[in-house]
Amino acid sequence: MDQWAQQHGGGTFLCICVLGSREALGLAKDMGKQMKLKHCVNGFVDRRSGMPPYGQLGCSGFIMLDQDLRVVNACTSAYLQVRQLAFKHVETLMTAMDAGQPFPPVCPGEMVQLSGLAQAPQYNGQVGLCFALEGDRIAVALRSGKQLKVRHANAVKVADDGAPDTTASCSTGTCGPVGGGSCSTGSCSTGAQGGCGDSAGAPLQLLPGVRSVQVPSMDAEHEQCVA
């Protein structure tokens, strides 16, 4: 994020610890030191009443707003699911915003379903991952391992389960579309697991060098990030 702040000087980049308790200040300071944050805003929320109604994403995506503070993407691709393509997704959107251009219909890191392929109809209906944009075409990796380059008109953005994409966001204690939907206190899972809630199983064993933040759901997410 600090590199993005340097490269895209026209935007403001926020890194907010949304713990909602007094420990938030210490965690924010530790984050700033560990990540060497110099060019983005490093903040914290230290009381439950100040917690955002949505937005605790981190490894599960970023929230992007335009210059008028309108949400243009409530949850970008999750690093936990697509690794480096998650950053490519954000960079593609930022590049378009910097240039004053409309966003591409599909970005790297997003899932698509193919349709209307006259020359290769056997791939119609299949779901794959966009991993690059090449002119008027997008490069897609299917779940079978096959890679194709198709026109934007032949790829419809879908959710990870193949359903039409409906932008959702996660926050501590809630999940679902922005402005609505909730579940029991916990965090929103990613990938095929779905659902909400912290597991009450054995204590998480963090990998070497990963410091516990004393929040089970966040520790679990950080563990997956470095796995």
N, C-alpha and C positions, 0 to 999 in steps of 0.2 A: 504494500500500500504506500509506503514511503517513496518508492521508486515511481509509482504512478503520480504521486503528488508533485514530484520533480518534473516529470515528463508532460503532465497535463496541468500547467499552471493556472488555467482558467477555472478549475474546479476546486472544491473544498472536500477534503477527505477526512472522515471522522472514524475514529476507532474508540468505541464506547464500551466500557465494562458495565454490563447491566445486571450486576449481582443483586442490587437492591438492598444492600446492608452496609454497615460501616467498613467492612472489609474491602469494599469496592475500591477505595482510594489506594490501598496498598497493592492490590492486584493490578490496577491501572499503572502505577509506578513501575512495578516489576515488568509489565508488558512493554512499557516504553524503553526500559533499559535493555531487556533481552532482544527486542526487535530494532533497537537503535532508531526510534522514531524521532525525526527532526523536522519533517516537512508536512506532517498531517496533525490534526487535532486529536489529542489523546485525552478522553474524558471518562466520566464514570457517573453512575446513578447509585446513590447511597441510601435510598429509602424506597420502600415498596410503592408508595403513592406516586413516585416519579417514574415508575417503570413504563416503558412504551407499550401501547396496545398491541403492537407487533414489531418484529425486527431483530430478535436475538438469533442471528444466523451464523456468523463466523464461517466455519468450515462447510456449512450448508448453503452458502451463497451470500451475496451482497445485495443491499438495497440501493437503488440509484434514483436520484431526483434531478430534475432539470433546473435551470436558473430561476424558475418561478416557484421552486420547491414542490413541484408536482411529481408524484411517483411515476417514473417511466419504466421501472422494472422492480417489482416488490421482492423478487427472489431470483437471482441469477443462478446459473448452473452450480451444483454443489461439488466442491473439491472431493468430498468423500465418495462421489460417484464417478466423476470423469477426470479427476486429477488435474493436470496442467491445462486441459481444455477449459476448465472453469475460469481460469485467468484470461484465456483467449476470448472467452465470451464477454467478459467485462471490458477488455481492451478494444474489442470490436465496437461495442456500444459507445465507449468514450471517444474513439476516433471519429465516429459519425457525429457525435455531439459537438466535438471541437470544430468540425468542418461545417456544421449547420445542415447536415444531410439527414434524411430519414433513416431510421434503423433498417438493416436488412431484414427480410421476412424471417430468416433463420440465421442463427449465429453458430459458430463452432461451440461444441459442448451441449447443444440441444438435440433432443430426440425428434425424429421425423418419421412419417409413414409415406411410402412411395405410392404413386398412383399415376395413371395415364401414360405409362411407358409402352408405346406402341411397338418398339423394336425389341423390348425385353419384358414382355407381359408377365413372365414367371416371377418377377420381383414386385409386381403390384400388390399392395397390401402389406408388404413386409416393413418392419420397423428397424431403423438403424440410427446411428449417431453421426451427426454432422461434425467433421473434424477439420474442415477447411473451406474457405470461399475462394473460388477461382473464376473471376469474371462473372458471367451470367450463370454459372453453374456452382453447385455445392458438392463437395466430396463427402460421401456417406459410407460408413462402415456398417454392414449388416451384422446381425447377431451370428450368422453363419460364418463370418469372417470375410465374406465377399465385399470388395470395395467398388463403388460406382461413382460416376460423376453425372449428376442430373441437373436439369434446369430447375430454377426455383418453383416454377409452376407444377412440377412433378413431385414436390415434397411438402407435406403439410406438417407443421409442428404439432407434436403430441406430448403427453405426459409419459413418464417412464414405463407405465403399464400399457401404453399404446392407445390410451383414451385421449380425446381432444384436450389440448393443454388449457388448463384454467389456473392462472397464476395464483399461487398460495404463498403464505409466509408462516414462519414459526416464531414463537416467543416463549419465554419461560412461563409455563402454565397454560398456554393456549396454542391452538393450531387451527389452520383452516384459512379461507380467503380473507383478504384484508378487510377489516371492519366487521367481521362476523365469524361465528364458529368458535367453539371452545371445547376443552376436555379436561380431565383431571390434572392437577398440578404435576408438572413434569416437563418433558421436552418432546418435540416432534422428532420421531425417528425418520431416517432417510432410507431410500432404496426399497427393497421388497418387503422389509419388515413392517413398515407402516405403523400407524397407531401412535399413542402417546403414553408417557409415564416413565418414571425412573425404575429400573430394575432393583429389586430388593435382595439380589443374590450376594455372592461373595464379593469382598472389596476388590476394586479394579487394580490390576497389576500394571502400572505404567512402565513404558519402555525407559531405558536409561536416558537421563537428560531431560525428561519431561516432568515438570514440577506439578504436583497436584494443586488445583485451585479450590479444593474443598467443596466442590459442587459436583456430585456424581455424574449428572448428565453432561456437564461440560468436560469433565475428566474423560468420559467415555468418547466424546467427540474428538478430543485432542489425541487420544490414543489411536483412533482410527486414522487421523490425519498423518501420523508419522509411521503407521504400520507399513 
